[in-house]
Amino acid sequence: MDELSVVVVGAGPVGLAAAARLLERGLRPLVLEAGPQAGAAVAQWRHVRLFSQWSELIDPAARRLLEGTGWRAPTPDGYPTGEEWAAQYLVPLAQALGDHVRVNARVVGVARRGRDRVVDAGRDSEPLTVHVEGGERITARAVVDASGTWGSPNPLGGDGLPAAGEREAADRIGYRVPDLESEIARYAGKRIAVAGSGHSALTALVALADLAERHPGTHVTWLLRRGTVGAVFGGGEADQLPARGALGLRAQAAAKAGHVEVVTGFRTASVERDGDRLVLVSQDGHRLDPVDEVVSLTGFRPDHSWLSEVRLDLDPVLQAPTRLAPLIDPNAHSCGTVYPHGANELRHPESGVYLVGMKSYGRAPTFLALTGYEQARSVVAEIAGDHDAAAKVELTLPETGVCGGSGVFDVAEPAASGGCCGGLAVADLTLSAPSARV
């Protein structure tokens, strides 16, 4: 068993960090990435800028590996875009890992060799098998799932399922922050509805409000499921991630200036066609004026379908590991109050299977790269048998002034000291266009 590879699913920031840690431990990582390059998901939001500085976006083990190749770290206090993060860190890191990283390798299943999830006998002695699209089978001593949630956006529907007519209107509904440099014709001079209350929604609102200033006729309606705006604009100057706090202030200013119309208590039930436009209808029958485009930014959710034959212990609400869920529940916690966690909170009944990174947070809306890197360090130490190192988890996260959700959760108004942490690659974003930078 010790001679087998540890399969890491996903060549994103946390998956590659786990691989670097495994190499330092003398283990054999094999990173399987479904996309055509390392950081494939990050590359898809190349036009957005992170709240975190470079100093918080480079894993220590990855840095050591890269520096051995002559790589030079970017300026520590800079804020990279997704494109820069991928090109200047993730792609070089994958190159440094060499044959330990494979792209265009989509994992479609994980199981205990020769046993489905029902069978107890031999479960502790048999290795895992990783099924790759195309028929390949890889035997592994452990599997670290760092595949993220980018491929599973939440639907527009207010009950967590697609609204009636949502799928039929997919040509007019976007589930990512718009890239207004390449999609300006789609949004300029149009009526646009933006659904969601997280930082991705704020990012889109700032960019679209700027577009409205430059292109008369552009109208933005912001749909909030919660009954009041409350603390949705975030911590402002109190946010320890200054770029994130500034984003909230910019969004608030855009709303006050009249560039954004706010509609509260709107839970989308159906999407209807009105000629070339869409009409959104709420669960209480409220009908919006027709819009040309909808930007649905209601968060993401994990895909556990290819893990159906291994035994996971998941919280029924958040779909996060059961031990971790109480620590990250946005109904109760700010990110600054999240207890440092690692292998102990991430373990499952299936020995050797771990979910790390954004996927470990399930439907909780916020996540930081720092969190994922510490998860990877602890999990790899546990796989290597260094239980003391796995248990010594230390992590200090920055505070902010709001613990609002991404539209999935209806979060009670937070205490003044509470706060969420903007998330890696999804919630941790600011537009990179010069007119929208903060």
Protein Blocks (a to p, Z undefined) as FASTA:
>chain_A
ZZpccddehjafklmmmmmmmmmnopacddddfblbehklmmmmmmbccfbdfklmccfk
lmmmmmmnopacddfkbccdfklmmmmmmmmmmmmnmmmpcghiacfbdcdehiafklmg
hplmpccddddehiiacddfbdcdfebjmlmccdfblnlpacehklmmmmmcccbdcdfk
lmmmmmgopacddedjbfklmmmmmmmmmmmmmmghiacddddfbfbfklmnonmjmlmb
lklmmmmmmmmmmmmnopaccdehiacfbdcdehjaccdddfkopacdddfbdcddebja
ddfklmmmbccdddfklopafklmmmmomklpcfklpccddfklmpcfbghiacehjlln
omafbdcfklmmmmmmmmmmmmnopaklmmmccddddddfbdcdehlaccddddfkbccd
ddehklmcccfbfklgZZ
